């Protein structure tokens, strides 16, 4: 293999693995996400979740500094890993509603995610070949020692791309969403955000389908009455709890329509034909227009055409978010327990 490829391909793969590992250490995922992606049950262990990013870091270093048969072996392990990732995201994209913290922040699994992982699998295969032709000790790093100008140019390109694609969080002042106070985008204590730094974005004017088959515009629907959307999936175990409590949420918050948002057709077993009907977003337009989230998630749409709270993700975060909305409307935390909820509704 030509020296430039034997050097750059393993180093590129090593960079991807190192970036992925560091990102996961900074923003670790959880077992719920592994479940949604279809990771086998016997692998869904907290110990493996904690060791996962360290394994990627170790593999990245091995790909960069090992050559010969050791480099080829490290590359082969990377191929198996990338291929496994590709199978998981392909299944998640086909099923819908899954997310992946592949590089730290959770993002909805889409066709682009699958294409990216296919490309990384091919890169890993090519890098294995490149590492095999590198020195046994030092690998691609040693092989590239005599080509520093070329490597520096490649590094400049990588850094420039990373800086161009970087997006810093924005902040804005609070507002009121046509009678529904704005609540923070995160559960209390999760990352310190509250209504004072919550960014109000426009509700996406995208088509969604009611359970009876009627197509509606999401922004127009919210203009009639604020909407609290519960993004759920019928294949998500943690979504069961949120779905089972939907009647309690509706009793607590009559000021808004509490609706299920499903990335599933109206034939889904979770479709709700009684008012407020479930919303079906098979094209995944809502999450793609607001923020990539996993299930369960919740977001509050104001009647003024802007988001009034969320999105938040996770069953615990959704429960806390419901309480935040109630407190914003009533000045106190909601009553504890189903019995108290029913009494309040009465």
Secondary structure as GFF3:
##gff-version 3
##sequence-region A 1 346
A	DSSP	alpha_helix	3	26	.	.	.	ID=ss1
A	DSSP	alpha_helix	31	37	.	.	.	ID=ss2
A	DSSP	three_ten_helix	41	43	.	.	.	ID=ss3
A	DSSP	alpha_helix	46	65	.	.	.	ID=ss4
A	DSSP	alpha_helix	68	95	.	.	.	ID=ss5
A	DSSP	beta_strand	99	100	.	.	.	ID=ss6
A	DSSP	beta_strand	107	108	.	.	.	ID=ss7
A	DSSP	alpha_helix	111	132	.	.	.	ID=ss8
A	DSSP	alpha_helix	139	143	.	.	.	ID=ss9
A	DSSP	three_ten_helix	144	147	.	.	.	ID=ss10
A	DSSP	alpha_helix	148	165	.	.	.	ID=ss11
A	DSSP	beta_strand	176	177	.	.	.	ID=ss12
A	DSSP	beta_strand	180	181	.	.	.	ID=ss13
A	DSSP	three_ten_helix	195	197	.	.	.	ID=ss14
A	DSSP	beta_strand	207	210	.	.	.	ID=ss15
A	DSSP	beta_strand	215	217	.	.	.	ID=ss16
A	DSSP	alpha_helix	218	224	.	.	.	ID=ss17
A	DSSP	beta_strand	227	232	.	.	.	ID=ss18
A	DSSP	alpha_helix	237	244	.	.	.	ID=ss19
A	DSSP	alpha_helix	246	252	.	.	.	ID=ss20
A	DSSP	beta_strand	257	262	.	.	.	ID=ss21
A	DSSP	beta_strand	279	280	.	.	.	ID=ss22
A	DSSP	alpha_helix	285	290	.	.	.	ID=ss23
A	DSSP	beta_strand	297	301	.	.	.	ID=ss24
A	DSSP	beta_strand	307	313	.	.	.	ID=ss25
A	DSSP	alpha_helix	315	330	.	.	.	ID=ss26
A	DSSP	alpha_helix	338	345	.	.	.	ID=ss27
###
